[in-house]
Amino acid sequence: MPTDSLLVFCTCPDRQKADQIANTLVDEGLAACVNLLPPVTSVYSWQGRRETAEEILLLIKTGRERYGDLERAILALHPYELPEIIAVPVERGLPGYLKWVEQCTTNS
């Protein structure tokens, strides 16, 4: 049975922008934790052409009820015209960790 937690993927063009987004999401209670992975290589189709770019991958842990606000915050800060924002439901996890995610992201 799925939990109320989400794992959201987002890529950023550089570490500075990734740090800004991660810090904002945590500071505003939109994410309990954001992992910033070292540069990954993205290969994608954009406007009819194959593109390749090095990006910073953010793994964002949040609650379902905060997704809309989280998406709006990312869109307000992100430089891309069409940023990757993909939410995946968390099927299972360590109960204490999932409770912590919920506590950190519950609307007050």
N, C-alpha and C positions, 0 to 999 in steps of 0.2 A: 504494500500500500504506500503510495507516495506521501511524502512529508509536506509540510508547509514551506520548506526551504527550496530555494532556486540557486543554481550555479549559472552565472551569467558570464559569457565570453565577450570580450571587447578588445580590439586591437587599436594601438595608437602609433603615430608615426615616429615618436621619440620618447626618451625616458622622462624628459621634462613635462610633457603633456600627460604622460601616463601617471606621473607622481601627482600632478595637479588634480586629475580626475579621481585617483584613488583617495587622496587626502580629503577631498570634498565629500565623496560618498561616505567615508567613515565619519568625518566630523559632523555631517548632517544626519547621521543615523540611518542612512539609506543602505549601508552595507556593514556587516559585522567585521569582515576581513576582505582585503583585496591582495592577491598575490600578483606580483609583477614578474613575469618570466623574461629571461634574457632574449635578445633579439631572435625572432623566428622569421623564417623566409615564407612569405605569402606569394602564391602564384594564383592569379585571378583574371577574370575577363572584365574589362571596363571599357565601355563605349566602343565595343567591337574589336578591341585589341587585347592581347594577352599581356599582362603586366606582372612584374616581379618587384617585391619590395621587402625590405627588412622592417619589422614592426615589433613593438613591445606588446605581449599578450597579457591582458588582465583577466584573472579568474576571480570573479566577484561573488561572495556569498551573501545572500539576502533572503528576505521572506517574501512570499507571494504578494502580500498586501502592499509591499513597498515597491513592487516592480514599476508601476506607472510613474511614480516620482523619481525613481532611479533612472529610468529611460529619459525622462525630461531633463534631468540634471546632466546626464552624459551628452545629450544633444546640444544643450546650452554651452558646453565647454569644448566639445570635440571639433577639430578643424576640418574633418572630412565632410564632403557633401552627403555621403551615405555611409555612416560608420557601421561596422559590424557590432550589432547588439543582439545576442542570441541567448535566450534563457532556456535552461534544461532543468526539468524537475528532479529533485533529489529523491530517489526511490527509498534509500536507506542510509543510515549513518549512525555514528556513535550518539546515543541519546543525549548525553550531556553536552556534546558539541552542538547538536541541533537545537537544544534548548537555549544555549548561549547565543546562537544566531538569532533565534526568535526574540530573546531579551534585548539584544542590541538594536534590533530593527523594528521593534514594536512602536507604532505611533503613540506618542504621549499626548 
